[in-house]
Amino acid sequence: MLPSVNGETTLRRLDPSDLRAFHAYRSDGELARFQGWAPMDEDQARRFLSDMSAASCLMPGQWTQLAVAQSSTDVLLGDLGLHLSDDARTVELGITLSQAAQGRGHALRALQSCTTLLRSLDHRLTVRAGTDTRNQPCRRLLLSAGFSLAGTRFEQYKGEWCEELTYVFHL
């Protein structure tokens, strides 16, 4: 299934050798603002990469993080998380790119590769993604990748109330 190359962007397994780049962007509090994760120290990052490099992909009820890398250099740019629902009918996804990698098309290519891979596994899956209404770049990204707005809800997230938009992509 992996790696999957789409132009300048590759989806692959995370690897312990990604530690430096992974820890750098996962330590960025501004980047974490709209993410489901909190900044982590180097030891937490090392354990996370070790776990993800050996984790089975798309196990019901579990998250799997994949690397988003520069195709020509294999340098880690970010990661894409996938969570298969317990009934194996829905995949929730989230994506994080380092601030330096944003705005260069990597996130769109990563999402396109991801939906192509998921379609090859099971064309009946529904892919969902959520974002805070204030995260305009993510909203534009999801629409560009072919996702449709499916709903809105208000919830408390990281200690503040927000309006979350849910997007879907039908394979």
N, C-alpha and C positions, 0 to 999 in steps of 0.2 A: 504494500500500500504506500509506503513512504520510501524515499523522498519523492516529492512532487515539485517539479520545476515549472514556473510560469514566468518566462522572461527573466527579469533581474531578481526574482524572488523565489526562494525555495522553502517549502514546508518539509520539516524533518523532525526526527526525535530530538528532544533536548539531551544534552550530554554534559557530564561533569566538566569538560573543557570549556564550556560556555560560562563558567563561573564569573569571570571578571565583568563581562558585558551584562550578564543577567543581574548580578548584584548592583551594578551601576544604575540601571533603570528601575529595578525593584526597590531601590533606596530613595527614589525621587518622590517626595511627598506630594508635589504638584501633580505628577503623573498618576499617583494613586488616588487622587481626589474622586474620580468617577469610577474607580475600579472596585471589584469585590475583594481585593487583597489589601493588606497593609504593608508598609515598608518592612523589610526584613534585614537582619544582620547577615554577615558573611557565613556564619555557621548554619543559620537557617537556610540560606540560599544553597549552600553545598548539599545539605540533606535533601532539599527539595529536588535539585537536579539529579541527585543519585536515585531518588525514588522515581522520578518521571522517566529517567533513561531506561528503567527496568519495568515500568508499569505496562500492563496490557492496555491496549487502546480500545476505547468504546465498550467498557464494561458497564452494564446497567447499574445506575445509582452512583457512579463515580465520575470524577473529573479527570481528564487527561490533558496535559499541556503539551503543545507541539511548538517547536522552534520556528520562527520566521527569520530566515537568514538571507544575506546577500548571495546571490547565485555564484558570482565570479570569485568570491573570497571565502564563502561559508561563514562569514562573521555574523554573529547573532545580532538581530535588529529588534527582536521582540518575541512575544509568544502568543499563541492562540489556544484558548481553552475550550474543551468540548465536554459536555456532560450529557450522557445518554440517560433518559428517564428510566425508571424502574420497569415500565412496560415496554421499553425499547421502541417507542413510537416517535419520540421527540428528542431532538438534540438541542441543547442550549449552548450558545457559544459566546465567547468574549475574546477581545483582542487587545493587546497592549503593544505599542511600539515605543522605543526610546524617542525622546523628543527630537534627537538629531535625524532619525529615520522618517519622521512624519512629513507628509506633504509630497512624497516622491512616488506614490502609487503602490508602495509595498503592501499596505493594508488591503487595498482592493484586490491585488493579485493573490494575496494569501487567502482572502475570502472566496475568490473564484476557484482557486485550487481546492479549498476545503469542500465547497459545495459539489464540485466535480467528483472528488473522492467519495463523499457521502452518497452521492447518486449511484456510483458504481457498486456500493455495498448494499443499498436498499432504496429503491426509488420511492418508497412509500413514507419515508421519514419526513417529518416537518422540522425545520430548523428555526429556532427562536433566538432572538437577541434583544436585550433591553438596554436602554440608555436614558440618562437624565436629560430632560428637555434642554438644559443649559449646555449640553455637550454637542454643540452644533457640528463640529467635524465628524463625530461618530454618526449623527443623524444623516448627514450627506453621504457618508461612506456606505451605510446600510442601503440607502435608496439606490446609489450607484451600482451596488452589487446585486440588485434585483429583489431586495426585501421589500415587503409591503407593511405599512403601518397597520397594526391589528388592534391596538388598544392603549389606554392610558390609565394609570392609577397613581394615587398619592400614597406615599409611604415614608416612614422614617428610615433614613439611610445615613450611617456614620454620624448619628447624632443630630441630623437636621432633616426637616421635611422637604421632600422633593416630589416632582411630578416625573414619573418614569413612563417612557414610551416603550411599547413592545412591538417588535417587528417580526414578521414571519417570512420564510422562504420555503415554498413547496417544491420538493425535488420532483 
